[in-house]
Amino acid sequence: MTKARLGTSAGTLNDDFLAEYSTAKSIRKYSRDTAGTGIRYLLDHDYGEIYREALAMYVPVERKLCGLRLWEFGCGAGMNLLHLVKLIEEAGFALDLAIGTDFSEKLIEAAASEARASLPARQRERVRFCWARNEELIADAVRSRGLSRESLLGTFDLVVGVNTIRYCHRLGNEALCAANIFSLLRTGGVCIVIDMNRGFPAFRSRLRDRLTKEKKAYYLPSLDEYARPFASAGFEILRKENFCWIPHSAGPGLTSMMGVLTPVLSALAPNRAMRSLVVCRRRGH
């Protein structure tokens, strides 16, 4: 499969990101059984609470019968999407379709394998993973899975992206990503974006990247910058805040300690939390 380049500078960054997220180490990092205790805790708690709130507040009750449609962009090895499939069922919704997309074919292969191993047959047939860039979600998904545009446009209830939208900002295509998401969602459909907060002072990866990479390759948007392309695309911003004090890679001890400290830290320095959250809804025309 030929990947389109975005110009010399952006294309070089894209190649670097692809190399980083196609290694065996990345597959282990983004697979549930080998990821840190921290991310497993967050999926059940901090992130899980956001997802459960969205299902309760914004997804129409009739989807419990006819089926909810979910899309995760930048899904990695599928850990977050597969957890969401479980939460959807626990909330009483039928699942019509769940699509996970990523620009790393290695991670997509790992996600598909995990789905086959962990999902019952009734769910497995409704979950699909395919290669797609964030800025070309619709066109790439149509090409790589043989889906029709008509079957995708305006049909999804929930679109989610975790630790992926920052790469759009680094490549300068965040507006294209937001526009694709707007086109995928039905009127009233919701997008949830979670990513690194540049106000948090001690990301190990960012400190390392400053020594080894050009500035554009480790740039982190502000909270307003995360929200801006969605507002420009026509979304209503429902939530915009910083939250979460538990690293994805935290072991059991650090996860437990930071869980206890979270209420105190959130009260003292909410803008310094580890993650930025934007929840937005597609307005009607």
C-alpha positions, 0 to 999 in steps of 0.5 A, a space after each residue: 500500500 502506498 502512503 501519500 506524503 504530505 510534503 517534504 517536512 511533514 512527510 519526514 515527520 510522518 515517516 518518523 512517527 510511522 517508524 516509532 509506532 510500528 515497532 514490537 515495543 509499541 505493540 506491547 505498549 498499546 496492547 492491554 495485556 502488556 500495557 501499563 497498569 496505569 492505562 488499564 486503570 484509566 480505561 476503567 475509571 477516569 476515561 471510563 467515566 467520560 465515556 459512560 457520561 457521553 453514552 448516558 447524556 448524548 447517545 439517543 435511547 433508540 440506539 439501544 435497540 437499533 445499534 450504536 456506531 463508534 469510530 476510534 481514530 489513532 486506535 493503536 493496538 485496539 485496547 481503548 476501542 475494545 474496552 469501549 465496546 464492553 462499556 457500550 454493552 454494559 450501558 445497555 446499547 446494542 452495537 451496530 458497528 465499531 471501526 478502529 483506524 490507525 496509520 500503522 499497519 503493524 498496530 492495526 494487525 495487532 488490534 485485529 488479532 486482539 479482537 479475534 482473541 478477546 471478543 465473542 462472535 456476536 461482537 467480533 463481526 461488528 468490529 473492524 480495524 483498518 489503515 487510515 490517516 487521521 487527516 484522511 479518515 473517510 477516504 482511506 477507510 473507503 480504500 482499505 476496507 472497501 466501504 462506501 462513503 454513503 455508509 459512513 457519512 453522518 452515521 456515527 454516534 461517537 468518535 474517540 481519539 486518545 493520544 493521537 490528535 497532537 500528531 495532527 497538530 505537528 503535521 499541520 492537518 488538524 483541521 482536516 481531521 476535525 472536518 472528517 470527524 464532523 462528516 462521520 458523525 450524525 447530527 448530535 453525535 459526539 467526539 471525545 479527544 484526550 491527549 497530553 497537556 503541555 502544562 504538565 511539567 514532567 513527561 519523560 518522553 517530552 524531556 527525551 524528545 527535546 534532546 533528540 528531535 526537532 521542535 515540531 516533532 514534539 510540539 504539544 498544543 494548548 487546551 485552546 489549540 486542541 479545541 480550536 479545529 473542532 470549533 472551526 469545523 462547526 462543533 459545539 464544545 461541551 467540555 474543555 479541561 485538563 484532568 488525570 494524574 496517572 501515567 499510562 505506563 504507571 505500575 501498580 504502586 504508582 497507579 495506587 499512589 496517584 489515584 489517592 493524590 488525584 483529588 488533592 492535585 486537581 484542587 491545587 493545580 488543575 491546569 497542570 494535570 497530565 491530560 487535555 480533554 475536549 468533548 464536542 458535539 456536531 451541530 445540526 444545520 
